[in-house]
Amino acid sequence: MEKVQIAKRNLIIASAAFATILVVSIIATYFGKSCSSTQLDDDQLNRQCKPYLCKNPNLFQEWPDTCPSTPVKTTTPSPQLNVRLPEDLVPFWYDLEIKPYVGPSEKYSSQAFTFEGWIEMHFQCFKPTSKIVFHQKELNLTIGNFSSQNDPELKIASDFEFDLKKDFVTLYFNRNCKQNSNYSLGLKFEGVILDKLYGFYRSSFSDKNNKKHYLATTKFQPTYARRAFPCFDEPALKAKFTMRIIRPKTHKSFANNPVAFTEPYSNDAEWEVDHFNQTVPMSTYLVAYVIAEFDSILTTTDKDVSVEVAARPEAIEKGEGNFSLGEAATIIDFFVDYFNVPYPLPKSTQISIPDFNSGAMENWGLITYRESSLLYNNISDTIANKRRVSLVVSHELAHQWFGNLVTMRWWNDLWLNEGFASWVEYLGLNHSHPEWRDLDYFFVSELGPFIQDSLESSHPISVEVNDPNEIASLFDGISYGKGASIIRMMNAFLTENTFKKGVTRYLRKHEYSNAEQNDLWEALTEQAIEDATLEKNLTVKKIMDTWTLRKGYPVVTVTKDYTNNKLILTQKWFLLSPENSVQNTSEYNEYRWYVPFTYTTNQELNFNFENEPIWLKPEDSITEINLASSNDWVIGNLQHAGFYRVNYDQENWNKLIEQLDKNHTSINPINRAQILDDTYNLGRAEIVDQIVFLQITRYLMKELDPLPFTAALNGLNYISTMLQTDFFTSSKFDKYYMSLIEPIYQKYGWNEQDDANELNLQISTINLMCKFGSQDCIDKASEYYNNLVMSGQQIPANFKTIVYQTIAKYANDSTWIEMLEMAKNTSDNSEKLRMLRSLTHTQNFNLLKYILSLSYDESVVRRQDMTSIIIDVANNAIGRRLAFDFIDEKWDDLLLKFGDISFTLANLVKNVLKNFNTQFELNSLKLFQQQHPDLGIAVNAFKESLETVSLNKRWMDSYLSSITNWLKSIAFKDFF
């Protein structure tokens, strides 16, 4: 881009760096090209080249006869592996001691990054048995002692017996234990502080003097506690924990409970022992401890709970923990009132970890966070960063009651934990920042799970799981987003007052214990009966079983009987694919829910979603409602409180389009967003024409509320992305898209808005205008960037990403290299990641390939951020195939890095593949599946992606021509 100026010194540096990259790029071309060399021996051909060439026959034809046809695999299904522990022994107390060597070999020699420990497991003989079975994984165990006051003659009569598939270790007694007697087994154990992002693992940070500091931390959910100490590693087997952590004096230790006292360790002046107060009964996956050179800040809530934020000393010194400390204190007290149950522990520590896979983990009393989810710099961070910190803190604190105080009995009810926390996080956030309108934004914030559950490859919320990989795969949008949505739906049809009191009843009945979804249904039904807020012939279980034990959700079709002034309601399983495999089956025709239907008309406007609903019941094929007048328009599902879509007859759609064009403010903004989202997705499913959505979007030129724009941009972005493969239609559509957002761009410009939601809309609008090539937008981004480079004038935090992305896309290659060097040289990981991700917007294929390769360089990109770079490359139209080929090549290594971690691989697969929309790309995915039979934790994500790509291809076949004709028909002079 010509208008971007570069200082001469930077130009010389950038040019030299660019030359280096070009040389590297020439040498490091696709791995397969070296296979055309005739200098390779047979072993190299078979080991390195043949697999690549056979996957890419269109590229190379050297050995066409050596590539086997796709093998037909016939396998006998293996019996289901039972990974549950026997129910004979029940732990009630662990006495745990840990001594970690948190440092490299220069400091600890052969003990570097290892740990040793001692544990006494106290358990009761619930049923007489001749053995003890517990969990361990990759630990070195030594028996210390075994004893019982009530049964002193019982002895250990065997050595360890290991079952590596189940992570079981078994010891046999000389006879059966005595029922109800208590026993104690002492074990010494040793292990490695993992170079992973789970179990007991290591992380590091560099201080302002560039000195590297190491720390050790835990992440035990769902089944990783067994990697840190021997235990009964199932959520229902709760026990108290007494902990001692032996640490260097240079470090601090943090655990679930406060430190009771500290004393010297043996005769070693460099070590100390922290003794922690005994915990309440808790599941092993909630145990946590961190050993780090951290500082912290503290406060006490109005309800006398001690709250702490701990982090790198530099972050604390800069005040980056102040915001989250205030949020945590405020939200804890809010939840005490909301649940009407006191906070269960004496303290709550929020601690940020430099390397952390997910957003946070709700360990009881010691919540661990990714730094970007806890730390907020009020100078350099954005409004989005601030909102994320608030939301994550609220989510994890909600778990302290719902999930920690009362825990699911087994992982099939994971959704109870995550779905509930994903709903009430909005309540906590709304309490601390009502000006952000987050309760209004709930629906548009959860559009992703709504789409996921429209696929045949979806799954029920409550799923029977056994294998640890199956457990990890449940941490997805269904458990979180759909779970939150149906809980919000219950909150609506029971009323908020009944729902809150029912939850309190549930927590008090099962506190410090475990429960299943039926226990929650029972408590809510009892409360609803007491409050008379539910039809007498219904129970919460009867209703909610139709939502949790089956996948999917309905579309309610509302048809007017204009002669008799009636609404006729029917429901049908909503699937995005018109060619779904169940459409002609009895399952599809009989697949129905208890649907709480609410509605309003233009003559009786009332958008209160807590009105008593009209129930559509599974046994009823139709439901009729009398209307005062058939001339009214109707809107169903008020404020989208119910987890379903609504379709109307064409006349009603026409009336709604007319109303939006005439006076859109008469319709609640959430329902305006719903109308946009429903028509977009009904169009994708070919239930209505996709043009209906586009016709409705024309009213957006008058829209001022940011909420409906969120839903509209979601649909418009999908259409814009799909059309990228057709230059003519794509260019015309993007001009239409610009015409919708230009009024907002003109209104806000680049003057930061004070209102958080207006600011978010402003950022989205500026980003799109720059993306679509608005010269005014590009010039303004250039001005900001030039001022940064030439005089060090900082870019406003909320505009940084837009500026960096615009420069990366439109500037010359030397400027791109300059930004890369800036990213490498910054010590602020958030800023580094912001720049690196922006660099993926380049239109230079070689530079895009280079930034993709950097994603794998852990000296530049932290492992936790690696997949973000790959996904961003895939979101660039010219990088779509590049990113796919990259994960194809790296798949086995990706499995090693992330194969045991929830979210990461599944998110990578879904996001890299989500924009594929051609037959060639669909064939490539099928070939990938054949070449990589081990998809690990991403198997469901890949199945979902195959379905998504098929849907994208069908959408292109169905709508490319009609959208082209529609764009011509609206005949805006600016377009043609």
Solvent accessible surface area in square Angstrom, and as a share of the most:
residue,aa,sasa,rsa
1,M,37,0.17
2,E,161,0.72
3,K,117,0.50
4,V,9,0.05
5,Q,105,0.47
6,I,33,0.17
7,A,28,0.21
8,K,158,0.67
9,R,160,0.58
10,N,26,0.13
11,L,74,0.37
12,I,113,0.57
13,I,86,0.44
14,A,1,0.00
15,S,51,0.33
16,A,63,0.49
17,A,23,0.17
18,F,36,0.15
19,A,53,0.41
20,T,83,0.48
21,I,9,0.05
22,L,67,0.33
23,V,85,0.49
24,V,67,0.38
25,S,16,0.10
26,I,130,0.66
27,I,137,0.69
28,A,62,0.48
29,T,56,0.32
30,Y,65,0.25
31,F,80,0.33
32,G,0,0.00
33,K,106,0.45
34,S,67,0.43
35,C,0,0.00
36,S,55,0.36
37,S,45,0.29
38,T,125,0.73
39,Q,155,0.69
40,L,42,0.21
41,D,81,0.42
42,D,105,0.54
43,D,86,0.45
44,Q,57,0.25
45,L,34,0.17
46,N,89,0.45
47,R,145,0.53
48,Q,64,0.28
49,C,1,0.01
50,K,65,0.28
51,P,64,0.40
52,Y,35,0.13
53,L,9,0.05
54,C,26,0.16
55,K,34,0.14
56,N,21,0.11
57,P,74,0.47
58,N,105,0.54
59,L,97,0.48
60,F,36,0.15
61,Q,116,0.52
62,E,76,0.34
63,W,76,0.27
64,P,85,0.53
65,D,139,0.72
66,T,66,0.38
67,C,44,0.26
68,P,99,0.62
69,S,96,0.62
70,T,74,0.43
71,P,89,0.56
72,V,139,0.80
73,K,132,0.56
74,T,123,0.72
75,T,116,0.67
76,T,125,0.73
77,P,122,0.77
78,S,96,0.62
79,P,124,0.78
80,Q,122,0.54
81,L,60,0.30
82,N,89,0.46
83,V,12,0.07
84,R,79,0.29
85,L,10,0.05
86,P,53,0.33
87,E,125,0.56
88,D,32,0.16
89,L,9,0.05
90,V,55,0.31
91,P,2,0.01
92,F,80,0.33
93,W,75,0.26
94,Y,0,0.00
95,D,23,0.12
96,L,0,0.00
97,E,46,0.21
98,I,2,0.01
99,K,23,0.10
100,P,0,0.00
101,Y,15,0.06
102,V,4,0.02
103,G,1,0.01
104,P,39,0.24
105,S,68,0.44
106,E,153,0.69
107,K,114,0.48
108,Y,29,0.11
109,S,79,0.51
110,S,106,0.68
111,Q,77,0.34
112,A,20,0.16
113,F,26,0.11
114,T,36,0.21
115,F,3,0.01
116,E,50,0.23
117,G,9,0.09
118,W,65,0.23
119,I,0,0.00
120,E,40,0.18
121,M,0,0.00
122,H,27,0.12
123,F,0,0.00
124,Q,60,0.27
125,C,0,0.00
126,F,97,0.40
127,K,89,0.38
128,P,70,0.44
129,T,14,0.08
130,S,47,0.30
131,K,71,0.30
132,I,0,0.00
133,V,12,0.07
134,F,0,0.00
135,H,2,0.01
136,Q,9,0.04
137,K,54,0.23
138,E,125,0.56
139,L,19,0.09
140,N,93,0.48
141,L,17,0.09
142,T,75,0.43
143,I,62,0.31
144,G,43,0.42
145,N,65,0.33
146,F,36,0.15
147,S,63,0.40
148,S,14,0.09
149,Q,182,0.81
150,N,94,0.48
151,D,2,0.01
152,P,81,0.51
153,E,115,0.52
154,L,4,0.02
155,K,110,0.47
156,I,39,0.20
157,A,66,0.51
158,S,41,0.26
159,D,108,0.56
160,F,34,0.14
161,E,91,0.41
162,F,93,0.39
163,D,53,0.28
164,L,139,0.69
165,K,165,0.70
166,K,49,0.21
167,D,14,0.07
168,F,21,0.09
169,V,0,0.00
170,T,12,0.07
171,L,0,0.00
172,Y,76,0.29
173,F,10,0.04
174,N,81,0.42
175,R,92,0.34
176,N,78,0.40
177,C,3,0.02
178,K,100,0.42
179,Q,105,0.47
180,N,97,0.50
181,S,8,0.05
182,N,63,0.32
183,Y,4,0.01
184,S,12,0.08
185,L,0,0.00
186,G,0,0.00
187,L,0,0.00
188,K,93,0.40
189,F,0,0.00
190,E,66,0.30
191,G,11,0.10
192,V,86,0.49
193,I,0,0.00
194,L,26,0.13
195,D,79,0.41
196,K,57,0.24
197,L,6,0.03
198,Y,8,0.03
199,G,0,0.00
200,F,2,0.01
201,Y,0,0.00
202,R,64,0.23
203,S,5,0.03
204,S,18,0.12
205,F,9,0.04
206,S,57,0.37
207,D,39,0.20
208,K,142,0.60
209,N,123,0.63
210,N,128,0.66
211,K,126,0.53
212,K,111,0.47
213,H,27,0.12
214,Y,51,0.19
215,L,0,0.00
216,A,0,0.00
217,T,0,0.00
218,T,1,0.00
219,K,15,0.07
220,F,0,0.00
221,Q,7,0.03
222,P,3,0.02
223,T,13,0.08
224,Y,14,0.05
225,A,0,0.00
226,R,11,0.04
227,R,24,0.09
228,A,0,0.00
229,F,0,0.00
230,P,0,0.00
231,C,0,0.00
232,F,3,0.01
233,D,4,0.02
234,E,12,0.05
235,P,2,0.01
236,A,34,0.27
237,L,28,0.14
238,K,20,0.09
239,A,2,0.01
240,K,82,0.35
241,F,0,0.00
242,T,30,0.17
243,M,6,0.03
244,R,43,0.16
245,I,1,0.00
246,I,5,0.03
247,R,21,0.08
248,P,8,0.05
249,K,108,0.46
250,T,91,0.53
251,H,10,0.05
252,K,90,0.38
253,S,10,0.06
254,F,17,0.07
255,A,1,0.01
256,N,2,0.01
257,N,8,0.04
258,P,40,0.25
259,V,63,0.36
260,A,54,0.42
261,F,107,0.45
262,T,61,0.35
263,E,73,0.33
264,P,104,0.65
265,Y,56,0.21
266,S,88,0.57
267,N,154,0.79
268,D,57,0.30
269,A,79,0.61
270,E,123,0.55
271,W,17,0.06
272,E,41,0.18
273,V,11,0.06
274,D,4,0.02
275,H,32,0.14
276,F,9,0.04
277,N,66,0.34
278,Q,84,0.37
279,T,8,0.04
280,V,33,0.19
281,P,39,0.24
282,M,2,0.01
283,S,0,0.00
284,T,1,0.01
285,Y,3,0.01
286,L,0,0.00
287,V,0,0.00
288,A,0,0.00
289,Y,0,0.00
290,V,0,0.00
291,I,0,0.00
292,A,0,0.00
293,E,44,0.20
294,F,2,0.01
295,D,57,0.30
296,S,31,0.20
297,I,39,0.20
298,L,115,0.57
299,T,48,0.28
300,T,80,0.46
301,T,10,0.06
302,D,145,0.75
303,K,84,0.35
304,D,116,0.60
305,V,11,0.06
306,S,39,0.25
307,V,0,0.00
308,E,26,0.12
309,V,0,0.00
310,A,0,0.00
311,A,0,0.00
312,R,47,0.17
313,P,46,0.29
314,E,40,0.18
315,A,1,0.01
316,I,24,0.12
317,E,127,0.57
318,K,120,0.51
319,G,23,0.22
320,E,23,0.10
321,G,0,0.00
322,N,88,0.45
323,F,38,0.16
324,S,0,0.00
325,L,20,0.10
326,G,37,0.36
327,E,12,0.06
328,A,0,0.00
329,A,15,0.12
330,T,57,0.33
331,I,0,0.00
332,I,0,0.00
333,D,20,0.10
334,F,39,0.16
335,F,0,0.00
336,V,22,0.13
337,D,91,0.47
338,Y,12,0.05
339,F,0,0.00
340,N,84,0.43
341,V,9,0.05
342,P,101,0.64
343,Y,18,0.07
344,P,23,0.14
345,L,12,0.06
346,P,78,0.49
347,K,22,0.09
348,S,0,0.00
349,T,0,0.00
350,Q,0,0.00
351,I,0,0.00
352,S,0,0.00
353,I,0,0.00
354,P,3,0.02
355,D,18,0.09
356,F,1,0.00
357,N,16,0.08
358,S,19,0.12
359,G,17,0.16
360,A,14,0.11
361,M,2,0.01
362,E,5,0.02
363,N,1,0.00
364,W,0,0.00
365,G,0,0.00
366,L,0,0.00
367,I,0,0.00
368,T,0,0.00
369,Y,0,0.00
370,R,42,0.15
371,E,26,0.12
372,S,44,0.28
373,S,0,0.00
374,L,0,0.00
375,L,13,0.06
376,Y,24,0.09
377,N,30,0.15
378,N,120,0.62
379,I,148,0.75
380,S,26,0.16
381,D,20,0.11
382,T,19,0.11
383,I,22,0.11
384,A,60,0.46
385,N,41,0.21
386,K,53,0.23
387,R,30,0.11
388,R,107,0.39
389,V,0,0.00
390,S,0,0.00
391,L,47,0.23
392,V,12,0.07
393,V,0,0.00
394,S,0,0.00
395,H,18,0.08
396,E,10,0.04
397,L,0,0.00
398,A,0,0.00
399,H,0,0.00
400,Q,0,0.00
401,W,0,0.00
402,F,3,0.01
403,G,0,0.00
404,N,0,0.00
405,L,1,0.01
406,V,2,0.01
407,T,1,0.01
408,M,2,0.01
409,R,91,0.33
410,W,19,0.07
411,W,2,0.01
412,N,33,0.17
413,D,4,0.02
414,L,1,0.00
415,W,1,0.00
416,L,1,0.01
417,N,2,0.01
418,E,3,0.01
419,G,0,0.00
420,F,1,0.00
421,A,0,0.00
422,S,7,0.05
423,W,12,0.04
424,V,0,0.00
425,E,15,0.07
426,Y,8,0.03
427,L,15,0.08
428,G,0,0.00
429,L,2,0.01
430,N,42,0.21
431,H,90,0.40
432,S,23,0.15
433,H,24,0.11
434,P,83,0.52
435,E,99,0.44
436,W,10,0.03
437,R,67,0.24
438,D,10,0.05
439,L,57,0.28
440,D,46,0.24
441,Y,21,0.08
442,F,3,0.01
443,F,8,0.03
444,V,9,0.05
445,S,60,0.39
446,E,26,0.12
447,L,13,0.06
448,G,48,0.46
449,P,17,0.11
450,F,3,0.01
451,I,37,0.19
452,Q,19,0.09
453,D,0,0.00
454,S,0,0.00
455,L,6,0.03
456,E,41,0.19
457,S,24,0.15
458,S,11,0.07
459,H,29,0.13
460,P,37,0.23
461,I,2,0.01
462,S,18,0.12
463,V,38,0.22
464,E,119,0.53
465,V,3,0.02
466,N,25,0.13
467,D,47,0.24
468,P,42,0.26
469,N,64,0.33
470,E,70,0.31
471,I,2,0.01
472,A,5,0.04
473,S,24,0.15
474,L,9,0.04
475,F,9,0.04
476,D,23,0.12
477,G,22,0.21
478,I,0,0.00
479,S,1,0.01
480,Y,47,0.18
481,G,1,0.01
482,K,0,0.00
483,G,0,0.00
484,A,0,0.00
485,S,12,0.08
486,I,0,0.00
487,I,0,0.00
488,R,15,0.06
489,M,2,0.01
490,M,0,0.00
491,N,10,0.05
492,A,5,0.04
493,F,12,0.05
494,L,0,0.00
495,T,37,0.21
496,E,76,0.34
497,N,91,0.47
498,T,1,0.01
499,F,1,0.00
500,K,64,0.27
501,K,83,0.35
502,G,0,0.00
503,V,1,0.00
504,T,12,0.07
505,R,77,0.28
506,Y,5,0.02
507,L,0,0.00
508,R,131,0.48
509,K,130,0.55
510,H,27,0.12
511,E,72,0.32
512,Y,77,0.29
513,S,50,0.32
514,N,10,0.05
515,A,0,0.00
516,E,71,0.32
517,Q,13,0.06
518,N,68,0.35
519,D,29,0.15
520,L,0,0.00
521,W,1,0.00
522,E,81,0.36
523,A,6,0.04
524,L,0,0.00
525,T,16,0.09
526,E,68,0.30
527,Q,8,0.03
528,A,0,0.00
529,I,131,0.66
530,E,120,0.54
531,D,41,0.21
532,A,89,0.69
533,T,39,0.23
534,L,28,0.14
535,E,59,0.26
536,K,211,0.89
537,N,94,0.48
538,L,8,0.04
539,T,57,0.33
540,V,0,0.00
541,K,87,0.37
542,K,97,0.41
543,I,0,0.00
544,M,0,0.00
545,D,28,0.15
546,T,17,0.10
547,W,0,0.00
548,T,0,0.00
549,L,100,0.50
550,R,66,0.24
551,K,51,0.21
552,G,1,0.01
553,Y,0,0.00
554,P,0,0.00
555,V,2,0.01
556,V,0,0.00
557,T,41,0.24
558,V,2,0.01
559,T,56,0.32
560,K,12,0.05
561,D,35,0.18
562,Y,79,0.30
563,T,122,0.71
564,N,91,0.47
565,N,52,0.27
566,K,61,0.26
567,L,0,0.00
568,I,50,0.26
569,L,1,0.00
570,T,49,0.28
571,Q,17,0.08
572,K,94,0.40
573,W,5,0.02
574,F,1,0.00
575,L,10,0.05
576,L,1,0.01
577,S,16,0.11
578,P,31,0.20
579,E,119,0.53
580,N,11,0.05
581,S,91,0.59
582,V,21,0.12
583,Q,70,0.31
584,N,139,0.72
585,T,54,0.31
586,S,75,0.49
587,E,88,0.40
588,Y,28,0.11
589,N,92,0.47
590,E,123,0.55
591,Y,24,0.09
592,R,55,0.20
593,W,0,0.00
594,Y,12,0.05
595,V,0,0.00
596,P,9,0.06
597,F,1,0.00
598,T,15,0.09
599,Y,60,0.23
600,T,5,0.03
601,T,7,0.04
602,N,50,0.26
603,Q,126,0.56
604,E,117,0.52
605,L,85,0.42
606,N,73,0.38
607,F,29,0.12
608,N,73,0.37
609,F,55,0.23
610,E,59,0.26
611,N,59,0.30
612,E,142,0.64
613,P,14,0.09
614,I,56,0.28
615,W,16,0.06
616,L,4,0.02
617,K,37,0.15
618,P,34,0.21
619,E,121,0.54
620,D,59,0.30
621,S,73,0.47
622,I,87,0.44
623,T,25,0.14
624,E,89,0.40
625,I,15,0.08
626,N,116,0.60
627,L,20,0.10
628,A,88,0.68
629,S,33,0.21
630,S,12,0.08
631,N,114,0.58
632,D,7,0.04
633,W,10,0.03
634,V,0,0.00
635,I,0,0.00
636,G,0,0.00
637,N,1,0.01
638,L,2,0.01
639,Q,30,0.13
640,H,8,0.04
641,A,9,0.07
642,G,4,0.03
643,F,6,0.02
644,Y,0,0.00
645,R,0,0.00
646,V,1,0.00
647,N,15,0.08
648,Y,11,0.04
649,D,30,0.16
650,Q,100,0.44
651,E,82,0.37
652,N,2,0.01
653,W,2,0.01
654,N,75,0.39
655,K,49,0.21
656,L,0,0.00
657,I,37,0.19
658,E,111,0.50
659,Q,31,0.14
660,L,1,0.01
661,D,77,0.40
662,K,163,0.69
663,N,70,0.36
664,H,21,0.09
665,T,92,0.53
666,S,32,0.20
667,I,1,0.00
668,N,34,0.18
669,P,31,0.20
670,I,5,0.03
671,N,0,0.00
672,R,9,0.03
673,A,0,0.00
674,Q,2,0.01
675,I,3,0.02
676,L,0,0.00
677,D,1,0.01
678,D,2,0.01
679,T,0,0.00
680,Y,5,0.02
681,N,0,0.00
682,L,0,0.00
683,G,0,0.00
684,R,25,0.09
685,A,5,0.04
686,E,62,0.28
687,I,64,0.32
688,V,22,0.13
689,D,72,0.37
690,Q,0,0.00
691,I,23,0.12
692,V,10,0.06
693,F,0,0.00
694,L,0,0.00
695,Q,75,0.33
696,I,2,0.01
697,T,0,0.00
698,R,99,0.36
699,Y,6,0.02
700,L,2,0.01
701,M,64,0.29
702,K,103,0.44
703,E,2,0.01
704,L,104,0.52
705,D,29,0.15
706,P,13,0.08
707,L,0,0.00
708,P,0,0.00
709,F,1,0.00
710,T,55,0.32
711,A,0,0.00
712,A,0,0.00
713,L,17,0.08
714,N,56,0.29
715,G,0,0.00
716,L,0,0.00
717,N,58,0.30
718,Y,32,0.12
719,I,0,0.00
720,S,4,0.02
721,T,22,0.13
722,M,0,0.00
723,L,0,0.00
724,Q,63,0.28
725,T,78,0.45
726,D,41,0.21
727,F,171,0.71
728,F,96,0.40
729,T,3,0.02
730,S,12,0.08
731,S,33,0.21
732,K,34,0.15
733,F,0,0.00
734,D,29,0.15
735,K,86,0.37
736,Y,0,0.00
737,Y,0,0.00
738,M,37,0.16
739,S,26,0.17
740,L,0,0.00
741,I,2,0.01
742,E,69,0.31
743,P,53,0.33
744,I,4,0.02
745,Y,10,0.04
746,Q,124,0.55
747,K,110,0.47
748,Y,6,0.02
749,G,20,0.19
750,W,25,0.09
751,N,114,0.59
752,E,78,0.35
753,Q,41,0.18
754,D,150,0.78
755,D,60,0.31
756,A,8,0.06
757,N,3,0.02
758,E,52,0.23
759,L,11,0.06
760,N,48,0.24
761,L,8,0.04
762,Q,1,0.00
763,I,38,0.19
764,S,42,0.27
765,T,2,0.01
766,I,1,0.00
767,N,52,0.27
768,L,10,0.05
769,M,4,0.02
770,C,3,0.02
771,K,79,0.34
772,F,35,0.15
773,G,34,0.33
774,S,14,0.09
775,Q,101,0.45
776,D,90,0.47
777,C,0,0.00
778,I,10,0.05
779,D,45,0.23
780,K,63,0.27
781,A,0,0.00
782,S,3,0.02
783,E,88,0.39
784,Y,35,0.13
785,Y,0,0.00
786,N,22,0.11
787,N,47,0.24
788,L,25,0.12
789,V,26,0.15
790,M,113,0.50
791,S,85,0.55
792,G,43,0.41
793,Q,104,0.46
794,Q,120,0.54
795,I,5,0.03
796,P,38,0.24
797,A,14,0.11
798,N,22,0.11
799,F,1,0.00
800,K,12,0.05
801,T,51,0.30
802,I,4,0.02
803,V,0,0.00
804,Y,3,0.01
805,Q,34,0.15
806,T,6,0.04
807,I,1,0.00
808,A,4,0.03
809,K,52,0.22
810,Y,61,0.23
811,A,16,0.13
812,N,74,0.38
813,D,46,0.24
814,S,21,0.13
815,T,0,0.00
816,W,4,0.02
817,I,0,0.00
818,E,9,0.04
819,M,0,0.00
820,L,1,0.00
821,E,47,0.21
822,M,54,0.24
823,A,0,0.00
824,K,72,0.30
825,N,121,0.62
826,T,34,0.20
827,S,116,0.75
828,D,60,0.31
829,N,42,0.22
830,S,45,0.29
831,E,21,0.09
832,K,34,0.14
833,L,32,0.16
834,R,26,0.10
835,M,9,0.04
836,L,3,0.01
837,R,93,0.34
838,S,0,0.00
839,L,0,0.00
840,T,0,0.00
841,H,65,0.29
842,T,5,0.03
843,Q,95,0.42
844,N,42,0.22
845,F,90,0.37
846,N,62,0.32
847,L,1,0.01
848,L,0,0.00
849,K,38,0.16
850,Y,40,0.15
851,I,2,0.01
852,L,3,0.01
853,S,54,0.35
854,L,12,0.06
855,S,0,0.00
856,Y,46,0.18
857,D,54,0.28
858,E,79,0.35
859,S,99,0.64
860,V,20,0.12
861,V,4,0.02
862,R,62,0.23
863,R,31,0.11
864,Q,16,0.07
865,D,3,0.01
866,M,0,0.00
867,T,15,0.08
868,S,24,0.15
869,I,1,0.01
870,I,0,0.00
871,I,27,0.13
872,D,20,0.11
873,V,0,0.00
874,A,1,0.01
875,N,71,0.36
876,N,15,0.08
877,A,50,0.39
878,I,67,0.34
879,G,0,0.00
880,R,17,0.06
881,R,79,0.29
882,L,7,0.03
883,A,0,0.00
884,F,4,0.02
885,D,33,0.17
886,F,21,0.09
887,I,2,0.01
888,D,23,0.12
889,E,103,0.46
890,K,52,0.22
891,W,1,0.00
892,D,100,0.52
893,D,50,0.26
894,L,0,0.00
895,L,29,0.15
896,L,127,0.63
897,K,29,0.12
898,F,1,0.00
899,G,10,0.10
900,D,52,0.27
901,I,3,0.02
902,S,5,0.03
903,F,56,0.23
904,T,15,0.09
905,L,0,0.00
906,A,22,0.17
907,N,64,0.33
908,L,0,0.00
909,V,2,0.01
910,K,42,0.18
911,N,42,0.22
912,V,1,0.01
913,L,1,0.00
914,K,82,0.35
915,N,18,0.09
916,F,0,0.00
917,N,4,0.02
918,T,49,0.28
919,Q,82,0.36
920,F,114,0.48
921,E,21,0.09
922,L,16,0.08
923,N,76,0.39
924,S,12,0.07
925,L,0,0.00
926,K,92,0.39
927,L,56,0.28
928,F,4,0.02
929,Q,71,0.32
930,Q,87,0.39
931,Q,72,0.32
932,H,20,0.09
933,P,95,0.60
934,D,88,0.46
935,L,9,0.05
936,G,22,0.21
937,I,6,0.03
938,A,0,0.00
939,V,73,0.42
940,N,64,0.33
941,A,5,0.04
942,F,2,0.01
943,K,108,0.46
944,E,23,0.10
945,S,4,0.02
946,L,31,0.15
947,E,28,0.13
948,T,26,0.15
949,V,0,0.00
950,S,48,0.31
951,L,13,0.07
952,N,0,0.00
953,K,52,0.22
954,R,69,0.25
955,W,6,0.02
956,M,23,0.10
957,D,103,0.53
958,S,47,0.30
959,Y,14,0.05
960,L,48,0.24
961,S,75,0.48
962,S,36,0.23
963,I,0,0.00
964,T,21,0.12
965,N,86,0.44
966,W,22,0.08
967,L,2,0.01
968,K,107,0.45
969,S,80,0.52
970,I,23,0.12
971,A,66,0.51
972,F,60,0.25
973,K,190,0.81
974,D,128,0.66
975,F,7,0.03
976,F,112,0.47
